Amino acid sequence: MYQLQVAQIILFVLAGFALPAIGMILLAWALQLALGYHRPNPTKNQPYECGMDLFGGANLQFDIKYYLYALLFILFDIEIVFIIPWALATDYVSAQSHCSWLGPLEITIFLAILAVGLAYAWKKGALEWEE
């Protein structure tokens, strides 16, 4: 009996999320068909290039350093998202427990791992733009 109730609740929740989403998609599609208009022409079908004429293909190769630099930025920037709440939680836990040294030790280890990663990237030349 209990499993049947759980299954009914899960089905109700899924229907509650799925039906409005599907309904809104169908409503938008129906409104576009009823009220929208479609008049294609060669100018409208061209990709927009800021008003300039097209040149070259869309498959351009980018230097890998842009991706590497962005990846390193994300890696070392996101650490702040972890450190600030972690420091606040550590302060609260340290005040409540007998191990007041454990929280700062964990953060120090985390920062040491990040420092080793930065030193490695620096040594490999990942932060250099000139070749």
C-alpha positions as CSV (number, residue, x, y, z in Angstrom):
1,M,0.0,0.0,0.0
2,Y,2.8,2.4,0.9
3,Q,4.6,1.8,-2.4
4,L,1.4,2.6,-4.3
5,Q,1.1,5.9,-2.4
6,V,4.7,6.8,-3.2
7,A,4.2,6.0,-6.8
8,Q,1.1,8.2,-7.0
9,I,2.9,11.1,-5.4
10,I,5.8,10.8,-7.8
11,L,3.4,10.6,-10.7
12,F,1.5,13.6,-9.4
13,V,4.7,15.6,-9.0
14,L,6.0,14.7,-12.5
15,A,2.7,15.5,-14.0
16,G,2.7,18.8,-12.2
17,F,6.0,19.8,-13.7
18,A,5.6,18.2,-17.2
19,L,2.1,19.2,-18.1
20,P,2.5,23.0,-17.6
21,A,5.8,23.0,-19.5
22,I,4.3,21.0,-22.4
23,G,1.2,23.1,-22.3
24,M,3.2,26.4,-22.5
25,I,5.3,25.0,-25.4
26,L,2.1,24.0,-27.3
27,L,0.5,27.4,-26.5
28,A,3.5,29.3,-27.8
29,W,3.6,27.1,-31.0
30,A,-0.2,27.6,-31.6
31,L,0.0,31.4,-31.1
32,Q,3.0,31.6,-33.5
33,L,1.0,29.7,-36.1
34,A,-2.1,31.8,-35.6
35,L,-0.6,35.2,-35.1
36,G,2.8,35.1,-36.6
37,Y,3.8,35.5,-40.2
38,H,6.5,33.9,-42.2
39,R,7.8,35.6,-45.4
40,P,11.2,34.2,-46.2
41,N,13.5,35.9,-48.7
42,P,17.2,35.5,-49.5
43,T,18.2,38.5,-47.4
44,K,16.4,37.3,-44.3
45,N,17.9,33.8,-44.6
46,Q,21.5,35.1,-44.6
47,P,23.4,35.0,-41.3
48,Y,23.8,38.4,-39.6
49,E,27.4,39.6,-39.5
50,C,27.0,43.0,-37.9
51,G,26.0,44.6,-41.2
52,M,29.2,43.5,-43.0
53,D,29.3,41.2,-46.0
54,L,30.2,37.6,-45.3
55,F,33.7,36.5,-45.6
56,G,35.2,33.0,-45.0
57,G,33.4,30.1,-43.6
58,A,32.0,29.5,-40.1
59,N,34.6,26.9,-39.2
60,L,37.4,29.1,-37.9
61,Q,40.1,27.6,-35.8
62,F,40.9,29.5,-32.5
63,D,44.1,29.3,-30.7
64,I,44.0,26.8,-27.8
65,K,45.5,29.4,-25.5
66,Y,42.1,31.3,-25.3
67,Y,40.4,28.2,-24.1
68,L,43.2,27.3,-21.7
69,Y,43.3,30.8,-20.3
70,A,39.5,30.8,-19.8
71,L,39.7,27.4,-18.1
72,L,42.3,28.6,-15.7
73,F,40.3,31.7,-15.0
74,I,37.3,29.7,-14.2
75,L,39.3,27.2,-12.1
76,F,40.9,29.9,-10.0
77,D,38.0,32.3,-9.9
78,I,35.4,29.7,-8.7
79,E,37.6,29.0,-5.7
80,I,36.1,32.1,-4.1
81,V,32.6,30.6,-4.4
82,F,33.9,27.7,-2.3
83,I,36.1,29.6,0.2
84,I,33.7,32.2,1.5
85,P,30.9,29.9,2.5
86,W,33.4,27.3,3.7
87,A,35.1,29.9,5.9
88,L,31.8,31.0,7.4
89,A,30.7,27.4,8.0
90,T,34.1,26.5,9.5
91,D,33.9,29.4,11.9
92,Y,30.5,28.2,13.1
93,V,31.6,24.6,13.4
94,S,34.9,25.6,15.1
95,A,32.9,27.5,17.7
96,Q,30.6,24.5,18.4
97,S,33.2,21.8,18.5
98,H,36.4,20.9,20.3
99,C,38.5,20.8,17.0
100,S,38.9,24.5,16.3
101,W,42.0,23.8,14.3
102,L,40.4,21.4,11.8
103,G,38.5,24.0,9.7
104,P,41.5,26.3,9.0
105,L,43.6,23.2,8.3
106,E,41.2,22.1,5.6
107,I,41.1,25.5,4.0
108,T,44.9,25.7,4.1
109,I,45.2,22.3,2.3
110,F,42.6,23.4,-0.3
111,L,44.6,26.6,-0.9
112,A,47.8,24.7,-1.1
113,I,46.4,22.4,-3.8
114,L,45.3,25.5,-5.7
115,A,48.8,27.0,-5.3
116,V,50.4,23.9,-6.6
117,G,48.1,24.0,-9.6
118,L,48.9,27.6,-10.3
119,A,52.6,26.9,-10.0
120,Y,52.3,24.0,-12.4
121,A,50.4,26.1,-14.9
122,W,52.9,28.9,-14.6
123,K,55.8,26.5,-15.1
124,K,54.2,25.0,-18.2
125,G,53.8,28.5,-19.7
126,A,50.0,28.4,-19.7
127,L,49.9,32.0,-18.6
128,E,52.2,33.2,-21.4
129,W,50.7,34.8,-24.5
130,E,53.9,35.1,-26.6
131,E,55.5,32.1,-28.1
